């Protein structure tokens, strides 16, 4: 059984393992990558999706909290590894 998730940027549905997961951890409200329990948002590992998500604050709205700049920097570095 494949777990499918939707990218907050391009809205494409993909297997969970192929997407990046951002988590607003409960109860600390900190945003983390890949692990933790709490509200999650998923993003395609592509520079286009990352740029769009950052410009339109899609991750912030999905997680209902501001996304710290270091998180975007880590994701941008990951984009370079994927291309």
C-alpha positions as CSV (number, residue, x, y, z in Angstrom):
1,X,0.0,0.0,0.0
2,X,1.5,3.3,-1.1
3,X,1.1,6.4,1.0
4,X,0.4,9.3,-1.3
5,X,0.8,13.0,-0.3
6,X,0.2,16.2,-2.2
7,X,2.9,18.9,-2.8
8,X,1.8,22.2,-1.3
9,X,3.3,24.0,-4.2
10,X,2.4,22.3,-7.5
11,X,-0.5,20.2,-5.9
12,X,0.8,17.0,-7.6
13,X,0.1,13.8,-5.7
14,X,3.2,11.6,-5.2
15,X,4.4,8.7,-3.0
16,X,5.3,10.1,0.4
17,X,8.9,8.8,0.1
18,X,9.6,11.0,-2.9
19,X,8.6,14.2,-1.2
20,X,10.3,16.4,1.5
21,X,8.4,16.6,4.7
22,X,8.2,19.7,6.9
23,X,6.7,19.3,10.4
24,X,5.5,21.9,12.9
25,X,6.4,19.9,16.0
26,X,3.9,19.7,18.8
27,X,4.0,21.3,21.4
28,X,7.1,23.4,20.7
29,X,5.7,24.8,17.4
30,X,9.2,24.6,15.9
31,X,9.5,23.7,12.2
32,X,11.7,20.7,11.4
33,X,12.6,18.6,8.3
34,X,11.8,15.0,7.9
35,X,11.1,13.9,11.5
36,X,8.8,14.7,14.4
37,X,5.1,14.5,15.3
38,X,2.7,17.3,14.4
39,X,1.2,19.1,11.5
40,X,3.0,18.2,8.2
41,X,3.4,19.7,4.8
42,X,5.0,18.0,1.8
43,X,7.1,19.5,-1.0
44,X,8.5,18.2,-4.3
45,X,12.3,18.1,-4.4
46,X,12.4,20.6,-7.2
47,X,13.8,24.2,-7.3
48,X,10.6,25.4,-9.0
49,X,8.3,24.1,-6.2
50,X,10.6,25.4,-3.5
51,X,10.7,28.9,-5.1
52,X,6.9,29.0,-5.5
53,X,6.3,27.8,-2.0
54,X,8.6,30.4,-0.6
55,X,7.3,33.3,-2.7
56,X,3.6,32.5,-2.0
57,X,4.2,31.4,1.7
58,X,2.5,28.1,0.9
59,X,4.5,26.1,3.6
60,X,3.8,28.8,6.2
61,X,0.1,28.7,5.4
62,X,0.0,24.8,5.4
63,X,1.8,24.6,8.7
64,X,0.0,27.7,10.1
65,X,3.3,29.1,11.4
66,X,6.2,31.3,9.9
67,X,8.9,29.2,8.2
68,X,12.4,30.2,9.4
69,X,14.9,31.2,6.8
70,X,17.4,28.4,7.7
71,X,14.8,25.8,6.7
72,X,14.5,27.4,3.2
73,X,18.4,27.5,3.0
74,X,18.6,23.7,3.8
75,X,15.9,23.0,1.2
76,X,17.7,25.1,-1.4
77,X,20.9,23.1,-0.7
78,X,19.0,19.9,-1.1
79,X,17.7,21.1,-4.5
80,X,21.3,21.5,-5.7
81,X,21.9,17.9,-4.7
82,X,18.9,16.6,-6.5
83,X,19.6,18.4,-9.8
